[in-house]
Amino acid sequence: MPKICILGGGFIGRFYAESLIGRRGKDEVKVVFSRSQETVDRFAKDYKVEASFTDMEQAVAHSDSEMVIIALPNFQHEEAVNLCVKHKKPVICTKPLGRNADEAFRMMKAVEEAGIFAGYLEDLCYTPKFLKSLKSVQSGAIGRVLWAKSRETHPGPHADWFWDKNFAGGGAIVDLGCHCIEISRNFIGKDIRPVEVMCWADTQVKPIDAEDHAIGLVKYENGAIGQFEVSWTFRGGMDLRDEVMGTEGTIWVNTWLRTGFEMFTSGVGEGGYVAEKAESDSGWQFPVGDEAHELGYPNMFIDMFDSFENGGQPMETFYDGYVVNAIIDAAYKSAESKLWEPVELKEWRGQTGLSKPSVFQEYDSEHWFIKDEILPNGDKVTIVKEKSTGKIKEV
Ligand SMILES: NC(=O)c1ccc[n+]([C@@H]2O[C@H](COP(=O)([O-])OP(=O)(O)OC[C@H]3O[C@@H](n4cnc5c(N)ncnc54)[C@H](O)[C@@H]3O)[C@@H](O)[C@H]2O)c1
């Protein structure tokens, strides 16, 4: 059981600490780093952490840092990974892995060459609903996946650095699209190569250089399409939804808003907190029973620590983080060029040479089957296509 060091005592650092200390019961956060003395002191007090630092290297190098969790702003991920490599510490890093694919690639290579354990903390690929849907998809319940769409929209992030393109690497696409892209990739199949991206992005509301709203399509080599919808301008809380369409079925997942827990209040009590990114503390509210669990954090850490302890690889690796960053880079290019842009992958570890499979069904030896339906008047129609002439008709 490794002793844990958390780098970053902010929003996600605290969520991680809650998930670790409150769930596995055997994990211990022993070391913490944060930029300011005030934050690090508060974190150390709240989570009873023995060693706290405002110097990152001291935290990483500490003898009780047996697994380092990176919960720092995007522009500090590479520096933190390099310190873990230098001190040979196993490392798990929050999303997005890099601000761009070059950064992510360097991080991936650095940990692989150093031979240290590394995992990508993509929590939304560990939510209870996601894991169950993925299992159904993988067991063939919805046939071949044709379209996997994922949406994350909310009224915008909680800290200054997110809004600065240089620190964050972009806007809503890199911040939220990274989740949506990896969700679609999982459904479509991680060994299926993403080939090109078409993306619309705009700054519709906020006074920033980055995009606050975007929609993108990711084409995969087997003909499947991924779709992401992201926004920092959405009003009404946080909307986390996925849709998967296959040849034999459909899955709709709603993770956050209006999932069966609704409350009216003239004013929320203590602290006014309802759920992440809730916009109001009075009127109708949509609280979430167990926020950390619904967001996938405990399942994610179980996978990370079990994989580490068993000498295996977690479900989400630095390689996955790199592929996601490469898709995001193509999305930014496409938003500029208004064209389909190729996904440039310096290393592809999945299948190659796939093409769109034919799934035509035969009606009889002379016809392809299109569909049948019972009409409101009780009639049954069957629509077919004649193979020899291409004519479409009812039989
Ligand atoms: N669902 C998720 O997985 C999820 C959710 C939120 C954030 N994140 C990711 O976690 C990382 C941190 O985000 P956060 O929301 O915790 O941010 P935050 O601003 O709330 O916290 C950042 C922490 O890093 C520390 N820090 C050190 N040097 C800093 C610097 N130069 N500037 C700013 N902060 C500095 C801060 O003191 C703070 O403790 C980001 O990469 C973000 O994308 C992931």
The ligand as an ORCA input file, in Angstrom:
! r2SCAN-3c Opt
* xyz 0 1
  N     -12.906     15.947    -13.025
  C     -11.632     16.096    -12.931
  O     -10.879     15.160    -13.103
  C     -11.067     17.443    -12.630
  C     -11.862     18.433    -12.060
  C     -11.287     19.684    -11.763
  C      -9.957     19.911    -12.071
  N      -9.208     18.931    -12.668
  C      -7.813     19.155    -13.058
  O      -7.029     19.288    -11.875
  C      -5.977     20.223    -12.067
  C      -6.073     21.289    -10.968
  O      -7.349     21.913    -11.052
  P      -8.084     22.486     -9.759
  O      -9.492     22.668    -10.157
  O      -7.771     21.668     -8.564
  O      -7.370     23.894     -9.681
  P      -7.216     24.833     -8.390
  O      -6.770     26.141     -8.911
  O      -8.440     24.734     -7.540
  O      -6.038     24.146     -7.563
  C      -4.724     24.126     -8.062
  C      -3.740     23.838     -6.977
  O      -2.439     23.944     -7.521
  C      -1.681     24.853     -6.730
  N      -0.750     25.618     -7.536
  C       0.578     25.469     -7.499
  N       1.164     26.316     -8.323
  C       0.211     27.048     -8.895
  C       0.218     28.117     -9.831
  N       1.368     28.575    -10.322
  N      -0.965     28.631    -10.196
  C      -2.117     28.163     -9.702
  N      -2.183     27.137     -8.803
  C      -1.025     26.599     -8.404
  C      -2.708     25.777     -6.084
  O      -2.173     26.316     -4.924
  C      -3.831     24.807     -5.820
  O      -3.576     24.111     -4.647
  C      -6.147     20.760    -13.494
  O      -5.281     20.076    -14.369
  C      -7.592     20.453    -13.834
  O      -7.823     20.249    -15.228
  C      -9.731     17.693    -12.903
*
